[in-house]
Structures are given as structure tokens and as C-alpha cells.
Amino acid sequence: MSEKKEIAFSFCMGAWNSVFAVPSCVVDEHMKLAGAAQLKVLLYMLRHGGEEMTLDSLAFAIGQKPSDTQDAIDYWINCGLLNEGGVQSKMITEEKPAPSSVPTLEMASLPEVSVSNALGKPSDKKAPVTHDKIRYPFDECMRYVAEDGNLKNMLTAVESTLGKQLTHTEVTCFVTLVKWHGLPCTVVPMLAQYCKSIGKSSMSYIEATGIGWAAEEIDNFEKAEKKISALTAKRKAWNTVRSALEIPERKATESELKYCDLWINAQHIEVELIRHAYDKCVNKNGKMNFGYMNGIIKRYFEQGITDVTSALKLDEQNREAMEARRLARGEQSSSRGGKKEERYGETSATEDIEAILDAEWAKELAASSGDYNYDE
């Protein structure tokens, strides 16, 4: 008869030797609503409880953008799990105003955008134009949503557009865009769709863009459609010029967007002429300069030239005219005693002409600062 062996069990402690507590409500109430960013922030802060940290250091530690990290912090503040004083104040005060400046239903002294205004109808009440990050508390936002079916429909449309369920922080952002900044419910989904289409679907970018649209009084569907069309045309113009000049794919500066929009959409300059201006600029200065290029294109455009063939003909005519004037001055100097004009040499006529033309362009550019005022 074989002897029965007893099997002993023991826990493989390993990582369990160092643990920290997580509130039960995080699992019970927030697992569905909180996103990866929110959970990363909470877990890291629980693990390093009592340690001082800044927004930048926290963002670096969890591998996220500071703006996304700030949104995650705001989420837990709105949920009541994180106090603003619990982390170094720099993390909150850099982007979020003090609680006393956040709109609430009880603060009657603060102007409030009515529901009729949110639907695009005229209203006597309007929030002041501000770019501060002001948000209603989540509880108040949900009260607004319960009272206004348009807000509920708007949030549903935004969730469908972004393809995800909105977090508490995102809900407060969208509701505040309507109730405080005055952006209509019908415009908000269009805003979300545009930001997503250009690869900028982070809440911080959507919120900042929405505040800008509200400041421009984009208060109906038609204005929003026109705005999106203008922004899309500007980006398309940049990509056209970037491709023609073989510029590596990158984000354009505001100045570059402005010039490309001017050349392609306003002046209808052919791409080959822009390339010609680029070549002249680089040959002269050794580097690309959109302002200098605009000075060259401006000179052509003022003479009705928008294609490179006509531009080359004009360049040749200018060279011939300059050469004729040089020879005439030389002959006049010879008839007065053979003394040559010092400004023009015999061996560098073409270079002198180019230098004079460039000097004229630079002079015009300096006078106008290369600016072009246009209405989007």
C-alpha cells in the first residue's frame, strides 16, 4: 500500500511584498467611466502618496502629455477623490482657475448663456470672452443635461463622432463650451469632427479650439461650416506647397499657413511659380524664408503674373533693360572722359541685376513686413 503524500501550498509573494491601497469606489464606480490616462494618474499618485510632484514630472513619469495629464487630474478632483491641495499647487494653478472662479448654479452674479442662445437663437445674456479654462462641476453639468434634451443629444452625437464614451472631465468641457462660452449645441459635434479629422482629438485641443470659435461668434451651422471649410483649405494649401518644396511632413507655423493660404487660395499662384520664388530665395540667402518668398511673389502678382513661364519672361526683360541702362550709362561716362560708372562692373552684369532686384524686393518686404491681412 503506497504512502499518501501531503501537498503544501504557499503564496509566491514577489511583488506582493510592496503594495498600496486603492479605494474600492475606483473599481465599483469609475472603471467604466475612467480612461487609461485617469487610471495611470491615480495609480501613480497613490503609489507615491506624500511625495511632491509637478504636472511635468507626473506627465513624464506616466508617459503622457501634460495637457492629458491635467485633464486626468481634473477628473479625480471632480469625483472628489483628489483635493487640489493634495498635490503641489503648480499642477492645478497652471491651467485651472481657483474654485471660486468656476461657474456654479449658485453664483448668480456670473452671466450665464441661456439654452435659447445655445440653440443659435438671440439672447441678451452672453458670457464674457475669455480663454481661461473655466468648467462647471460635473454634478451641475449633469443637472443641465437632465433639464435640457439638446445637451443630452449633443453629448450623444459627440460620443458617436469620437467613437468613445465621454469621461466626467470631457462631459464638463463640452457642457461648459455651450453653457458658459456660448457655443451652440449644433456646432459642438462639428467641432469634434473637425478636430478628429486633423488628428487633434485630445480634449485640451478641442476645448481650446471651441473657445476660439465662441470668441469668433461662430453661433450657427452655416458659420461653423464656413470656418471648417476655410481651415481645411488653408491646411490643403500648406500641404500643396510643402510637397512642391519637398519640405518634410511637419506641423506648419501660423506664418507658413498664412502665406500658403494667400498664394494658393487668394492669389491662385501656380505651384511652379512658388517653387521659382523658393529657388531664388535659397540661392540668395542660403535658406528658405517664407517672408522673402512672399516679397518675390508679391512683385510678380502686382504685375498680373501667376505662372512661372510669365515670371521667367519678366525676369529676362528686366535683365535686358538693366543691361541696356548699364551700357547707356557706360557710354555716357566714356563721352564725359572715359570714367566708368562705379555701380556697374563689366564682368558681373547679371549678378548686379539680381542684386538690385533682390534689394528692391527686400525693400518692399521691409515696408510691408510681408504681412497680408485676410478674413477667414
Backbone hydrogen bonds, N-H to C=O, Kabsch-Sander energy under -0.5 kcal/mol:
donor,donor_aa,acceptor,acceptor_aa,energy
8,A,6,E,-0.5
13,M,11,F,-1.3
16,W,13,M,-4.1
17,N,14,G,-1.6
18,S,15,A,-1.7
26,V,23,P,-1.3
27,V,23,P,-0.6
27,V,24,S,-0.8
28,D,24,S,-2.6
29,E,25,C,-2.8
30,H,25,C,-1.1
30,H,26,V,-0.6
34,A,30,H,-3.1
39,L,35,G,-2.2
40,K,36,A,-2.4
41,V,37,A,-2.3
42,L,38,Q,-2.4
43,L,39,L,-2.6
44,Y,40,K,-2.4
45,M,41,V,-2.4
46,L,42,L,-2.5
47,R,43,L,-2.2
48,H,44,Y,-1.7
49,G,46,L,-1.1
51,E,48,H,-1.9
58,L,54,T,-2.5
59,A,55,L,-2.5
60,F,56,D,-2.4
61,A,57,S,-2.1
62,I,58,L,-1.8
63,G,59,A,-0.7
64,Q,59,A,-2.5
69,T,65,K,-2.4
70,Q,66,P,-2.5
71,D,67,S,-1.9
72,A,68,D,-1.9
73,I,69,T,-2.2
74,D,70,Q,-2.6
75,Y,71,D,-1.8
76,W,72,A,-1.6
77,I,73,I,-2.0
78,N,74,D,-2.7
79,C,75,Y,-1.6
80,G,76,W,-0.6
80,G,77,I,-1.0
81,L,76,W,-1.7
82,L,76,W,-1.4
86,G,83,N,-1.7
87,V,84,E,-0.8
88,Q,53,M,-0.5
91,M,88,Q,-2.1
92,I,89,S,-1.3
93,T,89,S,-2.7
94,E,90,K,-1.2
95,E,92,I,-1.1
96,K,92,I,-2.8
101,S,98,A,-2.2
102,V,99,P,-1.4
107,M,104,T,-0.9
108,A,106,E,-1.8
110,L,107,M,-1.5
113,V,179,K,-1.9
118,A,114,S,-1.7
119,L,115,V,-1.2
120,G,117,N,-1.8
121,K,116,S,-2.5
134,I,132,D,-1.5
141,C,137,P,-2.1
142,M,138,F,-2.4
143,R,139,D,-1.5
144,Y,140,E,-2.3
145,V,141,C,-2.5
146,A,142,M,-2.2
147,E,143,R,-1.5
148,D,144,Y,-1.6
149,G,147,E,-0.5
151,L,148,D,-0.6
152,K,148,D,-1.4
153,N,149,G,-2.5
154,M,150,N,-2.2
155,L,151,L,-2.4
156,T,152,K,-2.1
157,A,153,N,-2.3
158,V,154,M,-2.4
159,E,155,L,-2.4
160,S,156,T,-2.0
161,T,157,A,-2.2
162,L,158,V,-2.9
163,G,159,E,-1.5
164,K,159,E,-1.5
171,V,167,T,-2.3
172,T,168,H,-2.3
173,C,169,T,-1.9
174,F,170,E,-2.3
175,V,171,V,-2.6
176,T,172,T,-2.2
177,L,173,C,-2.0
178,V,174,F,-1.3
179,K,175,V,-3.2
180,W,176,T,-2.2
181,H,176,T,-1.9
182,G,178,V,-0.7
183,L,177,L,-2.7
185,C,118,A,-2.1
187,V,184,P,-0.9
188,V,184,P,-1.5
191,L,187,V,-2.3
192,A,188,V,-2.5
193,Q,189,P,-2.3
194,Y,190,M,-2.4
195,C,191,L,-2.4
196,K,192,A,-2.1
197,S,193,Q,-2.2
198,I,194,Y,-1.2
199,G,196,K,-1.6
200,K,195,C,-3.2
206,I,202,S,-2.3
207,E,203,M,-2.7
208,A,204,S,-2.1
209,T,205,Y,-2.6
210,G,206,I,-2.6
211,I,207,E,-2.3
212,G,208,A,-1.8
213,W,209,T,-2.4
214,A,210,G,-2.3
215,A,211,I,-2.1
216,E,212,G,-1.4
217,E,214,A,-1.6
218,I,213,W,-2.1
219,D,217,E,-1.6
224,A,220,N,-2.0
225,E,221,F,-2.5
226,K,222,E,-2.2
227,K,223,K,-2.4
228,I,224,A,-2.6
229,S,225,E,-2.2
230,A,226,K,-2.3
231,L,227,K,-2.6
232,T,228,I,-2.7
233,A,229,S,-2.3
234,K,230,A,-2.0
235,R,231,L,-2.2
236,K,232,T,-2.4
237,A,233,A,-2.3
238,W,234,K,-2.0
239,N,235,R,-2.2
240,T,236,K,-2.0
241,V,237,A,-2.4
242,R,238,W,-3.3
243,S,239,N,-2.2
244,A,240,T,-2.0
245,L,241,V,-2.4
246,E,243,S,-0.8
247,I,242,R,-2.7
257,L,253,T,-2.4
258,K,254,E,-2.2
259,Y,255,S,-2.4
260,C,256,E,-2.5
261,D,257,L,-2.3
262,L,258,K,-2.2
263,W,259,Y,-2.8
264,I,260,C,-2.6
265,N,260,C,-0.5
265,N,261,D,-1.5
266,A,261,D,-1.4
266,A,262,L,-0.6
267,Q,262,L,-3.0
269,I,263,W,-3.3
270,E,306,T,-2.8
273,L,270,E,-0.7
274,I,270,E,-1.6
275,R,271,V,-2.4
276,H,272,E,-2.0
277,A,273,L,-2.4
278,Y,274,I,-2.2
279,D,275,R,-2.5
280,K,276,H,-2.2
281,C,277,A,-2.2
282,V,278,Y,-2.7
283,N,279,D,-2.6
284,K,280,K,-1.6
285,N,281,C,-3.1
286,G,282,V,-2.3
293,M,289,N,-2.6
294,N,290,F,-2.2
295,G,291,G,-1.4
296,I,292,Y,-1.6
297,I,293,M,-2.7
298,K,294,N,-2.8
299,R,295,G,-1.5
300,Y,296,I,-1.8
301,F,297,I,-3.0
302,E,298,K,-2.3
303,Q,299,R,-0.6
303,Q,300,Y,-1.4
304,G,301,F,-2.1
305,I,300,Y,-2.3
306,T,304,G,-0.5
311,A,307,D,-1.6
312,L,308,V,-2.6
313,K,309,T,-1.8
314,L,310,S,-2.3
315,D,311,A,-2.6
316,E,312,L,-2.2
317,Q,313,K,-2.5
318,N,314,L,-2.6
319,R,315,D,-2.2
320,E,316,E,-2.6
321,A,317,Q,-2.5
322,M,318,N,-2.6
323,E,319,R,-2.6
324,A,320,E,-2.5
325,R,321,A,-2.3
326,R,322,M,-2.2
327,L,323,E,-2.6
328,A,324,A,-2.5
329,R,325,R,-2.4
330,G,326,R,-2.3
331,E,327,L,-2.6
332,Q,328,A,-2.3
333,S,329,R,-2.3
334,S,330,G,-2.1
335,S,331,E,-2.2
336,R,332,Q,-0.9
337,G,334,S,-1.6
338,G,333,S,-1.0
338,G,334,S,-0.7
339,K,333,S,-1.1
340,K,338,G,-0.6
344,Y,341,E,-0.6
352,D,348,S,-2.6
353,I,349,A,-2.5
354,E,350,T,-2.5
355,A,351,E,-2.4
356,I,352,D,-2.7
357,L,353,I,-2.8
358,D,354,E,-2.9
359,A,355,A,-2.3
360,E,356,I,-2.3
361,W,357,L,-2.6
362,A,358,D,-2.9
363,K,359,A,-2.3
364,E,360,E,-2.4
365,L,361,W,-2.8
366,A,362,A,-2.6
367,A,363,K,-1.9
368,S,364,E,-1.9
369,S,365,L,-1.6
370,G,365,L,-0.7
371,D,368,S,-1.8
374,Y,372,Y,-0.6
376,E,374,Y,-0.6
